[in-house]
Amino acid sequence: MRNLLYEKHGNIGIIKINRPDQLNALNSSTLTEINDFMDRAAIQEELKAVIFTGAGDRAFIAGADVKEISILDAEGFLKFSTLGDKVTRGLETAPLITISAINGYALGGGVEFALACDLIFAAKNAKLGFPDVSLGLIPGFGGTQRLARIVGARKAKEIIMTARLVSAEEAQELHIINKVFDDETLMEQTIDFTERMLRNSFHALMHAKVAIEQGLDQPIQRAMEVERIHFMRCFAHQDARERIAKFLNRPSSKNNLQSTLQ
């Protein structure tokens, strides 16, 4: 991979977008490399989670590569946007946990990339924004749709239509990101969070991810049916049987269960 750096920590992969001179802007080759990696991550790399971050200390992803897209014709621009959509949609539907660790600026396509991940963590110095309208464009990798589903239509319009920067603290208040960490400990704490999460049943984690995604835009009754299907699939799986039996066989399990129910 020319534009990505890859490390493996157990069953957690760390992908670093490695174009620091271009503030890790996404060009076609970088998007293709990400897509190719995600196609094999769960099986060939035996990963349960992938953490994405940016090389250098200035940016996570500073949007799409403006230099590249500036010379594209309409057909080429559509192809580029379609590739971006494929990558971001792939992050949402991947059979593993996808996480963005935002270090520095996340602009345009960088925010869109992060929004497609299951979880987002950010350093205190992180800044998020959509400068697209200042260039006569709008977000093209799903930003108008995903942001509105998180913060509501009016707030999404404000953020996108003013092209202003949002601090990490404000992004957390708006539920765009999950947690803010110190700049120096962003990756350490992101890895620690991921490792603790993966102590839970991976089978259940995947069903929870799919149930949330599938039910998100459904009427509540249909969404409850989606949840029920995934609940039953978890219940029927050997992993749940073993974990429940182990729980019940622990010393003081009755007290623990009663405490949980209370």
C-alpha positions as CSV (number, residue, x, y, z in Angstrom):
1,M,0.0,0.0,0.0
2,R,1.5,3.3,-1.1
3,N,-0.7,5.7,0.8
4,L,-1.5,3.7,4.0
5,L,0.6,2.5,6.9
6,Y,-0.7,-0.7,8.6
7,E,0.0,-2.0,12.1
8,K,-1.7,-4.9,13.9
9,H,-2.3,-5.1,17.6
10,G,-3.8,-8.6,18.2
11,N,-7.1,-8.5,16.4
12,I,-7.1,-4.7,16.1
13,G,-5.8,-3.2,12.9
14,I,-4.5,0.4,12.8
15,I,-4.5,2.2,9.4
16,K,-2.7,5.5,9.1
17,I,-3.5,7.6,6.1
18,N,0.0,8.4,5.0
19,R,-0.1,11.6,2.9
20,P,1.1,14.2,5.4
21,D,2.4,16.6,2.8
22,Q,-1.2,16.8,1.4
23,L,-2.7,16.7,4.9
24,N,-3.8,13.2,4.2
25,A,-6.3,14.3,1.6
26,L,-8.2,11.4,-0.1
27,N,-7.3,10.8,-3.7
28,S,-8.5,7.9,-5.9
29,S,-5.6,5.7,-5.1
30,T,-5.9,6.1,-1.4
31,L,-9.7,5.4,-1.5
32,T,-9.0,2.3,-3.6
33,E,-6.3,1.1,-1.1
34,I,-8.8,1.6,1.8
35,N,-11.5,-0.3,-0.1
36,D,-9.2,-3.2,-1.0
37,F,-7.9,-3.4,2.6
38,M,-11.4,-3.5,4.1
39,D,-12.4,-6.2,1.6
40,R,-9.9,-8.5,3.2
41,A,-9.6,-7.1,6.8
42,A,-12.0,-9.5,8.6
43,I,-10.9,-12.7,6.9
44,Q,-7.4,-12.5,5.7
45,E,-6.1,-10.2,8.4
46,E,-8.3,-11.8,11.1
47,L,-9.3,-8.4,12.5
48,K,-12.3,-7.6,14.7
49,A,-11.7,-3.8,14.7
50,V,-9.9,-1.2,12.5
51,I,-8.8,2.1,13.8
52,F,-8.1,4.9,11.2
53,T,-6.0,7.9,11.9
54,G,-3.8,10.4,10.0
55,A,0.0,10.6,9.6
56,G,1.7,13.6,11.0
57,D,0.3,15.9,13.7
58,R,-1.7,18.3,11.6
59,A,-4.6,16.4,10.0
60,F,-6.7,13.3,10.2
61,I,-8.0,13.7,6.6
62,A,-8.2,17.2,5.1
63,G,-11.0,16.2,2.7
64,A,-10.8,15.1,-0.9
65,D,-7.7,15.8,-2.9
66,V,-8.7,19.1,-4.5
67,K,-5.8,19.0,-6.9
68,E,-7.0,15.7,-8.3
69,I,-10.7,16.5,-8.6
70,S,-10.0,20.0,-10.1
71,I,-8.9,18.4,-13.4
72,L,-11.8,15.8,-13.6
73,D,-14.6,16.1,-16.1
74,A,-18.2,15.4,-15.0
75,E,-17.9,11.6,-15.7
76,G,-14.6,11.5,-13.7
77,F,-16.1,13.5,-10.9
78,L,-19.0,11.1,-10.7
79,K,-16.7,8.1,-10.6
80,F,-14.7,9.7,-7.8
81,S,-17.8,10.4,-5.7
82,T,-19.1,6.9,-6.3
83,L,-15.8,5.5,-5.1
84,G,-16.0,7.7,-2.0
85,D,-19.6,6.4,-1.4
86,K,-18.4,2.8,-1.8
87,V,-15.7,3.3,0.8
88,T,-17.8,5.0,3.4
89,R,-20.7,2.6,2.9
90,G,-18.2,-0.2,3.3
91,L,-17.1,1.2,6.7
92,E,-20.8,1.1,7.8
93,T,-21.4,-2.5,6.7
94,A,-18.0,-4.0,7.4
95,P,-18.1,-7.3,9.5
96,L,-16.0,-5.7,12.1
97,I,-15.9,-2.5,14.3
98,T,-14.6,0.6,12.4
99,I,-13.2,3.5,14.4
100,S,-11.8,6.9,13.5
101,A,-9.2,8.6,15.8
102,I,-9.2,12.2,14.6
103,N,-5.9,13.9,15.2
104,G,-6.0,17.5,13.9
105,Y,-8.2,18.7,11.0
106,A,-11.0,16.5,9.6
107,L,-12.4,18.4,6.7
108,G,-15.0,17.6,4.1
109,G,-14.4,14.0,3.0
110,G,-12.5,13.5,6.2
111,V,-15.5,14.2,8.3
112,E,-17.6,12.1,6.0
113,F,-15.1,9.2,6.3
114,A,-15.3,9.5,10.1
115,L,-19.1,9.7,10.2
116,A,-19.3,6.3,8.4
117,C,-17.3,4.6,11.2
118,D,-19.0,2.9,14.1
119,L,-17.2,5.1,16.7
120,I,-15.3,8.4,16.6
121,F,-12.7,9.6,19.0
122,A,-10.8,12.9,18.7
123,A,-7.9,14.7,20.2
124,K,-8.6,18.0,22.0
125,N,-6.9,19.9,19.1
126,A,-9.2,18.3,16.5
127,K,-11.2,20.6,14.2
128,L,-14.1,19.3,12.0
129,G,-15.8,21.1,9.2
130,F,-17.2,21.1,5.7
131,P,-15.5,23.8,3.5
132,D,-17.2,22.4,0.4
133,V,-19.7,25.3,-0.1
134,S,-16.8,27.7,-0.1
135,L,-15.5,25.9,-3.2
136,G,-18.9,25.9,-4.8
137,L,-19.6,22.2,-3.9
138,I,-21.5,20.2,-1.3
139,P,-20.3,17.1,0.6
140,G,-20.2,14.2,-1.8
141,F,-19.5,11.1,0.3
142,G,-22.7,11.1,2.3
143,G,-22.1,14.1,4.6
144,T,-25.4,15.8,4.1
145,Q,-27.2,12.6,4.9
146,R,-25.2,11.2,7.8
147,L,-24.7,14.5,9.6
148,A,-28.4,15.4,9.5
149,R,-29.3,12.0,11.0
150,I,-27.0,12.7,13.9
151,V,-27.5,16.4,14.7
152,G,-30.8,17.1,12.9
153,A,-31.5,18.9,9.7
154,R,-31.3,22.5,11.0
155,K,-27.9,22.0,12.7
156,A,-26.6,20.1,9.8
157,K,-27.6,23.0,7.5
158,E,-25.8,25.4,9.8
159,I,-22.6,23.5,9.9
160,I,-22.5,22.7,6.2
161,M,-23.8,26.0,4.9
162,T,-21.5,28.2,7.0
163,A,-18.4,26.1,6.3
164,R,-17.3,26.8,9.9
165,L,-15.0,24.7,12.0
166,V,-16.3,22.7,14.9
167,S,-14.1,22.0,17.9
168,A,-13.7,18.6,19.4
169,E,-15.7,19.6,22.5
170,E,-18.6,21.0,20.4
171,A,-18.6,17.9,18.2
172,Q,-18.9,15.7,21.3
173,E,-21.8,17.9,22.6
174,L,-23.5,17.4,19.3
175,H,-22.9,13.6,19.5
176,I,-20.8,13.7,16.3
177,I,-18.0,12.1,18.2
178,N,-18.0,9.7,21.2
179,K,-15.1,10.9,23.3
180,V,-12.3,13.6,23.4
181,F,-8.9,12.5,24.6
182,D,-5.7,14.4,25.2
183,D,-3.7,14.9,22.0
184,E,-0.7,12.9,23.3
185,T,-2.8,9.9,24.4
186,L,-5.4,9.7,21.6
187,M,-4.2,6.5,20.1
188,E,-3.3,4.8,23.4
189,Q,-6.8,5.5,24.8
190,T,-8.5,4.6,21.5
191,I,-6.8,1.2,21.5
192,D,-7.5,0.7,25.2
193,F,-11.2,1.4,24.6
194,T,-11.3,-0.9,21.7
195,E,-9.6,-3.8,23.6
196,R,-12.1,-3.4,26.4
197,M,-15.1,-3.4,24.0
198,L,-13.8,-6.5,22.3
199,R,-13.8,-8.5,25.6
200,N,-17.6,-8.7,25.0
201,S,-19.0,-11.2,22.5
202,F,-17.9,-10.3,19.0
203,H,-20.9,-12.2,17.6
204,A,-23.2,-10.0,19.7
205,L,-21.3,-6.8,18.8
206,M,-21.8,-7.5,15.1
207,H,-25.5,-8.2,15.6
208,A,-25.9,-5.0,17.6
209,K,-24.1,-3.0,14.8
210,V,-26.3,-4.5,12.1
211,A,-29.5,-4.1,14.1
212,I,-28.8,-0.4,14.8
213,E,-28.0,0.2,11.1
214,Q,-30.9,-1.7,9.7
215,G,-33.5,-0.2,12.1
216,L,-32.3,3.4,12.1
217,D,-34.6,4.6,9.3
218,Q,-37.5,2.2,9.8
219,P,-40.8,2.9,11.6
220,I,-40.5,1.8,15.2
221,Q,-42.5,-1.3,14.8
222,R,-40.5,-2.6,11.9
223,A,-37.3,-1.6,13.8
224,M,-38.3,-3.7,16.8
225,E,-38.8,-6.6,14.5
226,V,-35.3,-6.1,13.2
227,E,-34.0,-6.1,16.7
228,R,-36.0,-9.2,17.6
229,I,-34.5,-11.1,14.7
230,H,-31.0,-10.3,15.8
231,F,-31.7,-10.9,19.4
232,M,-32.9,-14.4,18.6
233,R,-29.8,-15.1,16.4
234,C,-27.6,-14.1,19.3
235,F,-29.6,-16.3,21.7
236,A,-29.3,-19.3,19.5
237,H,-25.6,-18.9,19.1
238,Q,-23.2,-21.1,21.1
239,D,-21.3,-18.0,22.3
240,A,-24.3,-16.8,24.2
241,R,-25.0,-20.2,25.7
242,E,-21.4,-20.5,26.9
243,R,-21.3,-16.9,28.3
244,I,-24.6,-17.3,30.1
245,A,-23.5,-20.7,31.6
246,K,-20.2,-19.2,32.7
247,F,-22.0,-16.3,34.3
248,L,-24.4,-18.5,36.2
249,N,-21.6,-20.7,37.5
250,R,-19.6,-17.8,38.9
251,P,-19.5,-17.4,42.7
252,S,-22.2,-15.0,43.8
253,S,-23.7,-15.0,40.3
254,K,-27.2,-14.6,41.8
255,N,-26.2,-11.4,43.6
256,N,-24.5,-10.1,40.5
257,L,-27.6,-10.8,38.4
258,Q,-29.9,-9.2,40.9
259,S,-27.6,-6.1,41.0
260,T,-27.6,-6.0,37.2
261,L,-31.4,-6.1,37.1
262,Q,-31.7,-3.4,39.7
